[in-house]
Amino acid sequence: MEKFSVLLMIAAIVCALFSDKIDSAVKGDKKVKKVIVIFSAGVISVCTIAIIAGILS
C-alpha cells in the first residue's frame, strides 16, 4: 500500500509541476491549473496520512 501511495504522490507532484502547460493546452484561463493544484495537494495529504498510519500501526 505504501508503494502505491508513493506512486500517487509522485504523479500528483508531476501534475502540479506541469499544471501551467496543461492549462494552456486546454485553454482553461487558469481555472484548470487551480483544480490540478488543489487536487494534487489533496492527494499528497491523503497519501501522507496513509503512509504515517501504516508506519504507526
PDBQT receptor file of N, H, CA, C and O in Angstrom, charges set to zero:
ATOM      1  N   MET A   1       0.816  -1.194   0.000  1.00  0.00    +0.000 N 
ATOM      2  CA  MET A   1       0.000   0.000   0.000  1.00  0.00    +0.000 C 
ATOM      3  C   MET A   1       0.860   1.259   0.000  1.00  0.00    +0.000 C 
ATOM      4  O   MET A   1       0.524   2.261  -0.631  1.00  0.00    +0.000 OA
ATOM      5  N   GLU A   2       1.980   1.184   0.724  1.00  0.00    +0.000 N 
ATOM      6  H   GLU A   2       2.253   0.370   1.236  1.00  0.00    +0.000 HD
ATOM      7  CA  GLU A   2       2.852   2.360   0.791  1.00  0.00    +0.000 C 
ATOM      8  C   GLU A   2       3.485   2.658  -0.563  1.00  0.00    +0.000 C 
ATOM      9  O   GLU A   2       3.699   3.821  -0.906  1.00  0.00    +0.000 OA
ATOM     10  N   LYS A   3       3.784   1.619  -1.331  1.00  0.00    +0.000 N 
ATOM     11  H   LYS A   3       3.610   0.675  -1.053  1.00  0.00    +0.000 HD
ATOM     12  CA  LYS A   3       4.368   1.844  -2.655  1.00  0.00    +0.000 C 
ATOM     13  C   LYS A   3       3.366   2.544  -3.565  1.00  0.00    +0.000 C 
ATOM     14  O   LYS A   3       3.735   3.424  -4.343  1.00  0.00    +0.000 OA
ATOM     15  N   PHE A   4       2.099   2.152  -3.465  1.00  0.00    +0.000 N 
ATOM     16  H   PHE A   4       1.799   1.437  -2.832  1.00  0.00    +0.000 HD
ATOM     17  CA  PHE A   4       1.055   2.776  -4.269  1.00  0.00    +0.000 C 
ATOM     18  C   PHE A   4       0.880   4.234  -3.871  1.00  0.00    +0.000 C 
ATOM     19  O   PHE A   4       0.684   5.095  -4.728  1.00  0.00    +0.000 OA
ATOM     20  N   SER A   5       0.951   4.510  -2.581  1.00  0.00    +0.000 N 
ATOM     21  H   SER A   5       1.111   3.810  -1.885  1.00  0.00    +0.000 HD
ATOM     22  CA  SER A   5       0.824   5.886  -2.097  1.00  0.00    +0.000 C 
ATOM     23  C   SER A   5       1.977   6.753  -2.591  1.00  0.00    +0.000 C 
ATOM     24  O   SER A   5       1.780   7.911  -2.959  1.00  0.00    +0.000 OA
ATOM     25  N   VAL A   6       3.159   6.193  -2.597  1.00  0.00    +0.000 N 
ATOM     26  H   VAL A   6       3.319   5.252  -2.298  1.00  0.00    +0.000 HD
ATOM     27  CA  VAL A   6       4.320   6.942  -3.084  1.00  0.00    +0.000 C 
ATOM     28  C   VAL A   6       4.174   7.227  -4.572  1.00  0.00    +0.000 C 
ATOM     29  O   VAL A   6       4.494   8.327  -5.021  1.00  0.00    +0.000 OA
ATOM     30  N   LEU A   7       3.697   6.253  -5.343  1.00  0.00    +0.000 N 
ATOM     31  H   LEU A   7       3.437   5.359  -4.978  1.00  0.00    +0.000 HD
ATOM     32  CA  LEU A   7       3.485   6.467  -6.775  1.00  0.00    +0.000 C 
ATOM     33  C   LEU A   7       2.435   7.545  -7.030  1.00  0.00    +0.000 C 
ATOM     34  O   LEU A   7       2.599   8.373  -7.926  1.00  0.00    +0.000 OA
ATOM     35  N   LEU A   8       1.360   7.538  -6.246  1.00  0.00    +0.000 N 
ATOM     36  H   LEU A   8       1.227   6.866  -5.517  1.00  0.00    +0.000 HD
ATOM     37  CA  LEU A   8       0.345   8.579  -6.379  1.00  0.00    +0.000 C 
ATOM     38  C   LEU A   8       0.900   9.956  -6.022  1.00  0.00    +0.000 C 
ATOM     39  O   LEU A   8       0.563  10.953  -6.661  1.00  0.00    +0.000 OA
ATOM     40  N   MET A   9       1.746  10.006  -5.006  1.00  0.00    +0.000 N 
ATOM     41  H   MET A   9       2.020   9.196  -4.487  1.00  0.00    +0.000 HD
ATOM     42  CA  MET A   9       2.345  11.277  -4.620  1.00  0.00    +0.000 C 
ATOM     43  C   MET A   9       3.250  11.811  -5.722  1.00  0.00    +0.000 C 
ATOM     44  O   MET A   9       3.249  13.009  -6.005  1.00  0.00    +0.000 OA
ATOM     45  N   ILE A  10       4.017  10.932  -6.340  1.00  0.00    +0.000 N 
ATOM     46  H   ILE A  10       4.019   9.959  -6.110  1.00  0.00    +0.000 HD
ATOM     47  CA  ILE A  10       4.899  11.346  -7.434  1.00  0.00    +0.000 C 
ATOM     48  C   ILE A  10       4.074  11.860  -8.606  1.00  0.00    +0.000 C 
ATOM     49  O   ILE A  10       4.413  12.882  -9.203  1.00  0.00    +0.000 OA
ATOM     50  N   ALA A  11       2.984  11.155  -8.942  1.00  0.00    +0.000 N 
ATOM     51  H   ALA A  11       2.709  10.325  -8.458  1.00  0.00    +0.000 HD
ATOM     52  CA  ALA A  11       2.118  11.593 -10.034  1.00  0.00    +0.000 C 
ATOM     53  C   ALA A  11       1.486  12.952  -9.720  1.00  0.00    +0.000 C 
ATOM     54  O   ALA A  11       1.367  13.798 -10.607  1.00  0.00    +0.000 OA
ATOM     55  N   ALA A  12       1.085  13.162  -8.477  1.00  0.00    +0.000 N 
ATOM     56  H   ALA A  12       1.182  12.474  -7.757  1.00  0.00    +0.000 HD
ATOM     57  CA  ALA A  12       0.489  14.437  -8.083  1.00  0.00    +0.000 C 
ATOM     58  C   ALA A  12       1.497  15.573  -8.182  1.00  0.00    +0.000 C 
ATOM     59  O   ALA A  12       1.155  16.674  -8.614  1.00  0.00    +0.000 OA
ATOM     60  N   ILE A  13       2.721  15.313  -7.789  1.00  0.00    +0.000 N 
ATOM     61  H   ILE A  13       2.999  14.419  -7.438  1.00  0.00    +0.000 HD
ATOM     62  CA  ILE A  13       3.759  16.342  -7.871  1.00  0.00    +0.000 C 
ATOM     63  C   ILE A  13       4.061  16.693  -9.316  1.00  0.00    +0.000 C 
ATOM     64  O   ILE A  13       4.220  17.867  -9.653  1.00  0.00    +0.000 OA
ATOM     65  N   VAL A  14       4.143  15.673 -10.179  1.00  0.00    +0.000 N 
ATOM     66  H   VAL A  14       4.015  14.720  -9.905  1.00  0.00    +0.000 HD
ATOM     67  CA  VAL A  14       4.408  15.922 -11.598  1.00  0.00    +0.000 C 
ATOM     68  C   VAL A  14       3.264  16.722 -12.225  1.00  0.00    +0.000 C 
ATOM     69  O   VAL A  14       3.502  17.655 -12.992  1.00  0.00    +0.000 OA
ATOM     70  N   CYS A  15       2.042  16.361 -11.902  1.00  0.00    +0.000 N 
ATOM     71  H   CYS A  15       1.848  15.603 -11.279  1.00  0.00    +0.000 HD
ATOM     72  CA  CYS A  15       0.891  17.111 -12.429  1.00  0.00    +0.000 C 
ATOM     73  C   CYS A  15       0.900  18.552 -11.943  1.00  0.00    +0.000 C 
ATOM     74  O   CYS A  15       0.586  19.466 -12.706  1.00  0.00    +0.000 OA
ATOM     75  N   ALA A  16       1.254  18.761 -10.697  1.00  0.00    +0.000 N 
ATOM     76  H   ALA A  16       1.509  18.019 -10.077  1.00  0.00    +0.000 HD
ATOM     77  CA  ALA A  16       1.312  20.126 -10.174  1.00  0.00    +0.000 C 
ATOM     78  C   ALA A  16       2.420  20.927 -10.845  1.00  0.00    +0.000 C 
ATOM     79  O   ALA A  16       2.256  22.118 -11.107  1.00  0.00    +0.000 OA
ATOM     80  N   LEU A  17       3.544  20.279 -11.123  1.00  0.00    +0.000 N 
ATOM     81  H   LEU A  17       3.678  19.311 -10.911  1.00  0.00    +0.000 HD
ATOM     82  CA  LEU A  17       4.642  20.978 -11.777  1.00  0.00    +0.000 C 
ATOM     83  C   LEU A  17       4.288  21.409 -13.194  1.00  0.00    +0.000 C 
ATOM     84  O   LEU A  17       4.693  22.482 -13.643  1.00  0.00    +0.000 OA
ATOM     85  N   PHE A  18       3.533  20.572 -13.894  1.00  0.00    +0.000 N 
ATOM     86  H   PHE A  18       3.204  19.700 -13.530  1.00  0.00    +0.000 HD
ATOM     87  CA  PHE A  18       3.183  20.868 -15.276  1.00  0.00    +0.000 C 
ATOM     88  C   PHE A  18       1.773  21.440 -15.429  1.00  0.00    +0.000 C 
ATOM     89  O   PHE A  18       1.207  21.403 -16.521  1.00  0.00    +0.000 OA
ATOM     90  N   SER A  19       1.211  21.961 -14.354  1.00  0.00    +0.000 N 
ATOM     91  H   SER A  19       1.672  21.990 -13.467  1.00  0.00    +0.000 HD
ATOM     92  CA  SER A  19      -0.154  22.470 -14.413  1.00  0.00    +0.000 C 
ATOM     93  C   SER A  19      -0.279  23.684 -15.334  1.00  0.00    +0.000 C 
ATOM     94  O   SER A  19      -1.326  23.885 -15.950  1.00  0.00    +0.000 OA
ATOM     95  N   ASP A  20       0.770  24.491 -15.433  1.00  0.00    +0.000 N 
ATOM     96  H   ASP A  20       1.620  24.328 -14.932  1.00  0.00    +0.000 HD
ATOM     97  CA  ASP A  20       0.737  25.636 -16.355  1.00  0.00    +0.000 C 
ATOM     98  C   ASP A  20       0.607  25.178 -17.803  1.00  0.00    +0.000 C 
ATOM     99  O   ASP A  20      -0.200  25.710 -18.565  1.00  0.00    +0.000 OA
ATOM    100  N   LYS A  21       1.409  24.187 -18.171  1.00  0.00    +0.000 N 
ATOM    101  H   LYS A  21       2.064  23.754 -17.552  1.00  0.00    +0.000 HD
ATOM    102  CA  LYS A  21       1.378  23.699 -19.550  1.00  0.00    +0.000 C 
ATOM    103  C   LYS A  21       0.067  22.994 -19.860  1.00  0.00    +0.000 C 
ATOM    104  O   LYS A  21      -0.464  23.117 -20.964  1.00  0.00    +0.000 OA
ATOM    105  N   ILE A  22      -0.459  22.253 -18.881  1.00  0.00    +0.000 N 
ATOM    106  H   ILE A  22      -0.028  22.154 -17.984  1.00  0.00    +0.000 HD
ATOM    107  CA  ILE A  22      -1.747  21.579 -19.077  1.00  0.00    +0.000 C 
ATOM    108  C   ILE A  22      -2.852  22.610 -19.241  1.00  0.00    +0.000 C 
ATOM    109  O   ILE A  22      -3.724  22.460 -20.096  1.00  0.00    +0.000 OA
ATOM    110  N   ASP A  23      -2.816  23.651 -18.428  1.00  0.00    +0.000 N 
ATOM    111  H   ASP A  23      -2.107  23.773 -17.733  1.00  0.00    +0.000 HD
ATOM    112  CA  ASP A  23      -3.834  24.703 -18.502  1.00  0.00    +0.000 C 
ATOM    113  C   ASP A  23      -3.790  25.430 -19.840  1.00  0.00    +0.000 C 
ATOM    114  O   ASP A  23      -4.833  25.729 -20.422  1.00  0.00    +0.000 OA
ATOM    115  N   SER A  24      -2.595  25.711 -20.325  1.00  0.00    +0.000 N 
ATOM    116  H   SER A  24      -1.747  25.467 -19.853  1.00  0.00    +0.000 HD
ATOM    117  CA  SER A  24      -2.506  26.403 -21.618  1.00  0.00    +0.000 C 
ATOM    118  C   SER A  24      -2.909  25.487 -22.768  1.00  0.00    +0.000 C 
ATOM    119  O   SER A  24      -3.406  25.964 -23.788  1.00  0.00    +0.000 OA
ATOM    120  N   ALA A  25      -2.703  24.180 -22.623  1.00  0.00    +0.000 N 
ATOM    121  H   ALA A  25      -2.300  23.792 -21.794  1.00  0.00    +0.000 HD
ATOM    122  CA  ALA A  25      -3.077  23.243 -23.681  1.00  0.00    +0.000 C 
ATOM    123  C   ALA A  25      -4.595  23.136 -23.835  1.00  0.00    +0.000 C 
ATOM    124  O   ALA A  25      -5.096  22.979 -24.948  1.00  0.00    +0.000 OA
ATOM    125  N   VAL A  26      -5.323  23.221 -22.726  1.00  0.00    +0.000 N 
ATOM    126  H   VAL A  26      -4.915  23.349 -21.822  1.00  0.00    +0.000 HD
ATOM    127  CA  VAL A  26      -6.784  23.116 -22.792  1.00  0.00    +0.000 C 
ATOM    128  C   VAL A  26      -7.466  24.475 -22.776  1.00  0.00    +0.000 C 
ATOM    129  O   VAL A  26      -8.693  24.567 -22.768  1.00  0.00    +0.000 OA
ATOM    130  N   LYS A  27      -6.639  25.552 -22.771  1.00  0.00    +0.000 N 
ATOM    131  H   LYS A  27      -5.642  25.477 -22.777  1.00  0.00    +0.000 HD
ATOM    132  CA  LYS A  27      -7.159  26.929 -22.767  1.00  0.00    +0.000 C 
ATOM    133  C   LYS A  27      -8.158  27.146 -21.628  1.00  0.00    +0.000 C 
ATOM    134  O   LYS A  27      -9.287  27.585 -21.847  1.00  0.00    +0.000 OA
ATOM    135  N   GLY A  28      -7.716  26.827 -20.409  1.00  0.00    +0.000 N 
ATOM    136  H   GLY A  28      -6.799  26.470 -20.231  1.00  0.00    +0.000 HD
ATOM    137  CA  GLY A  28      -8.602  26.877 -19.251  1.00  0.00    +0.000 C 
ATOM    138  C   GLY A  28      -8.637  28.192 -18.512  1.00  0.00    +0.000 C 
ATOM    139  O   GLY A  28      -9.365  28.314 -17.527  1.00  0.00    +0.000 OA
ATOM    140  N   ASP A  29      -7.867  29.194 -18.952  1.00  0.00    +0.000 N 
ATOM    141  H   ASP A  29      -7.276  29.095 -19.752  1.00  0.00    +0.000 HD
ATOM    142  CA  ASP A  29      -7.842  30.503 -18.297  1.00  0.00    +0.000 C 
ATOM    143  C   ASP A  29      -7.545  30.395 -16.805  1.00  0.00    +0.000 C 
ATOM    144  O   ASP A  29      -8.211  31.025 -15.983  1.00  0.00    +0.000 OA
ATOM    145  N   LYS A  30      -6.550  29.602 -16.469  1.00  0.00    +0.000 N 
ATOM    146  H   LYS A  30      -6.009  29.091 -17.137  1.00  0.00    +0.000 HD
ATOM    147  CA  LYS A  30      -6.070  29.394 -15.092  1.00  0.00    +0.000 C 
ATOM    148  C   LYS A  30      -7.060  28.649 -14.196  1.00  0.00    +0.000 C 
ATOM    149  O   LYS A  30      -6.755  28.415 -13.026  1.00  0.00    +0.000 OA
ATOM    150  N   LYS A  31      -8.221  28.274 -14.698  1.00  0.00    +0.000 N 
ATOM    151  H   LYS A  31      -8.469  28.464 -15.648  1.00  0.00    +0.000 HD
ATOM    152  CA  LYS A  31      -9.174  27.518 -13.882  1.00  0.00    +0.000 C 
ATOM    153  C   LYS A  31      -8.718  26.071 -13.732  1.00  0.00    +0.000 C 
ATOM    154  O   LYS A  31      -8.825  25.488 -12.652  1.00  0.00    +0.000 OA
ATOM    155  N   VAL A  32      -8.213  25.497 -14.813  1.00  0.00    +0.000 N 
ATOM    156  H   VAL A  32      -8.127  25.970 -15.690  1.00  0.00    +0.000 HD
ATOM    157  CA  VAL A  32      -7.752  24.117 -14.779  1.00  0.00    +0.000 C 
ATOM    158  C   VAL A  32      -6.524  23.996 -13.890  1.00  0.00    +0.000 C 
ATOM    159  O   VAL A  32      -6.361  23.000 -13.184  1.00  0.00    +0.000 OA
ATOM    160  N   LYS A  33      -5.661  25.004 -13.921  1.00  0.00    +0.000 N 
ATOM    161  H   LYS A  33      -5.793  25.813 -14.494  1.00  0.00    +0.000 HD
ATOM    162  CA  LYS A  33      -4.470  24.996 -13.079  1.00  0.00    +0.000 C 
ATOM    163  C   LYS A  33      -4.858  24.944 -11.602  1.00  0.00    +0.000 C 
ATOM    164  O   LYS A  33      -4.265  24.190 -10.830  1.00  0.00    +0.000 OA
ATOM    165  N   LYS A  34      -5.853  25.741 -11.208  1.00  0.00    +0.000 N 
ATOM    166  H   LYS A  34      -6.335  26.353 -11.835  1.00  0.00    +0.000 HD
ATOM    167  CA  LYS A  34      -6.302  25.749  -9.811  1.00  0.00    +0.000 C 
ATOM    168  C   LYS A  34      -6.833  24.383  -9.402  1.00  0.00    +0.000 C 
ATOM    169  O   LYS A  34      -6.551  23.903  -8.304  1.00  0.00    +0.000 OA
ATOM    170  N   VAL A  35      -7.604  23.760 -10.290  1.00  0.00    +0.000 N 
ATOM    171  H   VAL A  35      -7.833  24.150 -11.182  1.00  0.00    +0.000 HD
ATOM    172  CA  VAL A  35      -8.168  22.440  -9.988  1.00  0.00    +0.000 C 
ATOM    173  C   VAL A  35      -7.059  21.410  -9.844  1.00  0.00    +0.000 C 
ATOM    174  O   VAL A  35      -7.092  20.589  -8.928  1.00  0.00    +0.000 OA
ATOM    175  N   ILE A  36      -6.083  21.443 -10.736  1.00  0.00    +0.000 N 
ATOM    176  H   ILE A  36      -6.056  22.110 -11.480  1.00  0.00    +0.000 HD
ATOM    177  CA  ILE A  36      -4.983  20.480 -10.678  1.00  0.00    +0.000 C 
ATOM    178  C   ILE A  36      -4.168  20.655  -9.408  1.00  0.00    +0.000 C 
ATOM    179  O   ILE A  36      -3.812  19.672  -8.758  1.00  0.00    +0.000 OA
ATOM    180  N   VAL A  37      -3.870  21.895  -9.050  1.00  0.00    +0.000 N 
ATOM    181  H   VAL A  37      -4.159  22.694  -9.578  1.00  0.00    +0.000 HD
ATOM    182  CA  VAL A  37      -3.064  22.155  -7.855  1.00  0.00    +0.000 C 
ATOM    183  C   VAL A  37      -3.811  21.728  -6.590  1.00  0.00    +0.000 C 
ATOM    184  O   VAL A  37      -3.218  21.124  -5.697  1.00  0.00    +0.000 OA
ATOM    185  N   ILE A  38      -5.091  22.034  -6.511  1.00  0.00    +0.000 N 
ATOM    186  H   ILE A  38      -5.573  22.525  -7.237  1.00  0.00    +0.000 HD
ATOM    187  CA  ILE A  38      -5.879  21.643  -5.334  1.00  0.00    +0.000 C 
ATOM    188  C   ILE A  38      -6.009  20.121  -5.248  1.00  0.00    +0.000 C 
ATOM    189  O   ILE A  38      -5.880  19.547  -4.167  1.00  0.00    +0.000 OA
ATOM    190  N   PHE A  39      -6.262  19.475  -6.375  1.00  0.00    +0.000 N 
ATOM    191  H   PHE A  39      -6.366  19.942  -7.253  1.00  0.00    +0.000 HD
ATOM    192  CA  PHE A  39      -6.360  18.015  -6.387  1.00  0.00    +0.000 C 
ATOM    193  C   PHE A  39      -5.029  17.383  -5.991  1.00  0.00    +0.000 C 
ATOM    194  O   PHE A  39      -5.004  16.412  -5.235  1.00  0.00    +0.000 OA
ATOM    195  N   SER A  40      -3.927  17.925  -6.497  1.00  0.00    +0.000 N 
ATOM    196  H   SER A  40      -3.948  18.713  -7.111  1.00  0.00    +0.000 HD
ATOM    197  CA  SER A  40      -2.612  17.390  -6.162  1.00  0.00    +0.000 C 
ATOM    198  C   SER A  40      -2.309  17.542  -4.677  1.00  0.00    +0.000 C 
ATOM    199  O   SER A  40      -1.758  16.635  -4.053  1.00  0.00    +0.000 OA
ATOM    200  N   ALA A  41      -2.669  18.682  -4.118  1.00  0.00    +0.000 N 
ATOM    201  H   ALA A  41      -3.118  19.418  -4.625  1.00  0.00    +0.000 HD
ATOM    202  CA  ALA A  41      -2.451  18.888  -2.682  1.00  0.00    +0.000 C 
ATOM    203  C   ALA A  41      -3.280  17.904  -1.860  1.00  0.00    +0.000 C 
ATOM    204  O   ALA A  41      -2.808  17.392  -0.845  1.00  0.00    +0.000 OA
ATOM    205  N   GLY A  42      -4.497  17.643  -2.287  1.00  0.00    +0.000 N 
ATOM    206  H   GLY A  42      -4.881  18.060  -3.111  1.00  0.00    +0.000 HD
ATOM    207  CA  GLY A  42      -5.334  16.666  -1.586  1.00  0.00    +0.000 C 
ATOM    208  C   GLY A  42      -4.772  15.265  -1.659  1.00  0.00    +0.000 C 
ATOM    209  O   GLY A  42      -4.773  14.536  -0.667  1.00  0.00    +0.000 OA
ATOM    210  N   VAL A  43      -4.289  14.882  -2.837  1.00  0.00    +0.000 N 
ATOM    211  H   VAL A  43      -4.288  15.474  -3.643  1.00  0.00    +0.000 HD
ATOM    212  CA  VAL A  43      -3.699  13.544  -2.999  1.00  0.00    +0.000 C 
ATOM    213  C   VAL A  43      -2.457  13.411  -2.132  1.00  0.00    +0.000 C 
ATOM    214  O   VAL A  43      -2.259  12.384  -1.483  1.00  0.00    +0.000 OA
ATOM    215  N   ILE A  44      -1.632  14.428  -2.117  1.00  0.00    +0.000 N 
ATOM    216  H   ILE A  44      -1.793  15.263  -2.644  1.00  0.00    +0.000 HD
ATOM    217  CA  ILE A  44      -0.411  14.372  -1.309  1.00  0.00    +0.000 C 
ATOM    218  C   ILE A  44      -0.748  14.273   0.173  1.00  0.00    +0.000 C 
ATOM    219  O   ILE A  44      -0.115  13.504   0.896  1.00  0.00    +0.000 OA
ATOM    220  N   SER A  45      -1.728  15.031   0.635  1.00  0.00    +0.000 N 
ATOM    221  H   SER A  45      -2.243  15.655   0.048  1.00  0.00    +0.000 HD
ATOM    222  CA  SER A  45      -2.071  14.976   2.062  1.00  0.00    +0.000 C 
ATOM    223  C   SER A  45      -2.682  13.630   2.445  1.00  0.00    +0.000 C 
ATOM    224  O   SER A  45      -2.354  13.085   3.499  1.00  0.00    +0.000 OA
ATOM    225  N   VAL A  46      -3.560  13.089   1.610  1.00  0.00    +0.000 N 
ATOM    226  H   VAL A  46      -3.827  13.531   0.753  1.00  0.00    +0.000 HD
ATOM    227  CA  VAL A  46      -4.175  11.796   1.912  1.00  0.00    +0.000 C 
ATOM    228  C   VAL A  46      -3.126  10.682   1.896  1.00  0.00    +0.000 C 
ATOM    229  O   VAL A  46      -3.140   9.808   2.762  1.00  0.00    +0.000 OA
ATOM    230  N   CYS A  47      -2.232  10.708   0.930  1.00  0.00    +0.000 N 
ATOM    231  H   CYS A  47      -2.221  11.418   0.226  1.00  0.00    +0.000 HD
ATOM    232  CA  CYS A  47      -1.192   9.680   0.865  1.00  0.00    +0.000 C 
ATOM    233  C   CYS A  47      -0.210   9.791   2.027  1.00  0.00    +0.000 C 
ATOM    234  O   CYS A  47       0.275   8.780   2.535  1.00  0.00    +0.000 OA
ATOM    235  N   THR A  48       0.078  11.013   2.444  1.00  0.00    +0.000 N 
ATOM    236  H   THR A  48      -0.316  11.835   2.032  1.00  0.00    +0.000 HD
ATOM    237  CA  THR A  48       0.961  11.196   3.599  1.00  0.00    +0.000 C 
ATOM    238  C   THR A  48       0.323  10.624   4.859  1.00  0.00    +0.000 C 
ATOM    239  O   THR A  48       0.995   9.969   5.655  1.00  0.00    +0.000 OA
ATOM    240  N   ILE A  49      -0.956  10.866   5.039  1.00  0.00    +0.000 N 
ATOM    241  H   ILE A  49      -1.502  11.398   4.392  1.00  0.00    +0.000 HD
ATOM    242  CA  ILE A  49      -1.665  10.305   6.196  1.00  0.00    +0.000 C 
ATOM    243  C   ILE A  49      -1.668   8.780   6.134  1.00  0.00    +0.000 C 
ATOM    244  O   ILE A  49      -1.492   8.115   7.155  1.00  0.00    +0.000 OA
ATOM    245  N   ALA A  50      -1.869   8.225   4.932  1.00  0.00    +0.000 N 
ATOM    246  H   ALA A  50      -2.012   8.766   4.103  1.00  0.00    +0.000 HD
ATOM    247  CA  ALA A  50      -1.873   6.761   4.786  1.00  0.00    +0.000 C 
ATOM    248  C   ALA A  50      -0.501   6.167   5.100  1.00  0.00    +0.000 C 
ATOM    249  O   ALA A  50      -0.412   5.114   5.732  1.00  0.00    +0.000 OA
ATOM    250  N   ILE A  51       0.545   6.823   4.673  1.00  0.00    +0.000 N 
ATOM    251  H   ILE A  51       0.473   7.678   4.160  1.00  0.00    +0.000 HD
ATOM    252  CA  ILE A  51       1.893   6.315   4.955  1.00  0.00    +0.000 C 
ATOM    253  C   ILE A  51       2.199   6.401   6.437  1.00  0.00    +0.000 C 
ATOM    254  O   ILE A  51       2.755   5.465   7.010  1.00  0.00    +0.000 OA
ATOM    255  N   ILE A  52       1.846   7.502   7.061  1.00  0.00    +0.000 N 
ATOM    256  H   ILE A  52       1.394   8.263   6.596  1.00  0.00    +0.000 HD
ATOM    257  CA  ILE A  52       2.090   7.657   8.502  1.00  0.00    +0.000 C 
ATOM    258  C   ILE A  52       1.273   6.638   9.301  1.00  0.00    +0.000 C 
ATOM    259  O   ILE A  52       1.772   6.062  10.268  1.00  0.00    +0.000 OA
ATOM    260  N   ALA A  53       0.024   6.416   8.896  1.00  0.00    +0.000 N 
ATOM    261  H   ALA A  53      -0.381   6.884   8.110  1.00  0.00    +0.000 HD
ATOM    262  CA  ALA A  53      -0.798   5.426   9.596  1.00  0.00    +0.000 C 
ATOM    263  C   ALA A  53      -0.213   4.024   9.429  1.00  0.00    +0.000 C 
ATOM    264  O   ALA A  53      -0.254   3.222  10.362  1.00  0.00    +0.000 OA
ATOM    265  N   GLY A  54       0.326   3.725   8.259  1.00  0.00    +0.000 N 
ATOM    266  H   GLY A  54       0.359   4.377   7.501  1.00  0.00    +0.000 HD
ATOM    267  CA  GLY A  54       0.937   2.419   8.041  1.00  0.00    +0.000 C 
ATOM    268  C   GLY A  54       2.197   2.224   8.874  1.00  0.00    +0.000 C 
ATOM    269  O   GLY A  54       2.476   1.122   9.345  1.00  0.00    +0.000 OA
ATOM    270  N   ILE A  55       2.944   3.289   9.048  1.00  0.00    +0.000 N 
ATOM    271  H   ILE A  55       2.716   4.185   8.666  1.00  0.00    +0.000 HD
ATOM    272  CA  ILE A  55       4.164   3.203   9.858  1.00  0.00    +0.000 C 
ATOM    273  C   ILE A  55       3.826   3.033  11.344  1.00  0.00    +0.000 C 
ATOM    274  O   ILE A  55       4.485   2.271  12.051  1.00  0.00    +0.000 OA
ATOM    275  N   LEU A  56       2.802   3.743  11.808  1.00  0.00    +0.000 N 
ATOM    276  H   LEU A  56       2.267   4.363  11.234  1.00  0.00    +0.000 HD
ATOM    277  CA  LEU A  56       2.461   3.708  13.226  1.00  0.00    +0.000 C 
ATOM    278  C   LEU A  56       1.729   2.449  13.650  1.00  0.00    +0.000 C 
ATOM    279  O   LEU A  56       1.723   2.104  14.832  1.00  0.00    +0.000 OA
ATOM    280  N   SER A  57       1.113   1.759  12.706  1.00  0.00    +0.000 N 
ATOM    281  H   SER A  57       1.117   2.038  11.745  1.00  0.00    +0.000 HD
ATOM    282  CA  SER A  57       0.355   0.562  13.110  1.00  0.00    +0.000 C 
ATOM    283  C   SER A  57       1.170  -0.704  13.067  1.00  0.00    +0.000 C 
ATOM    284  O   SER A  57       0.659  -1.779  13.381  1.00  0.00    +0.000 OA
TER     285      SER A  57
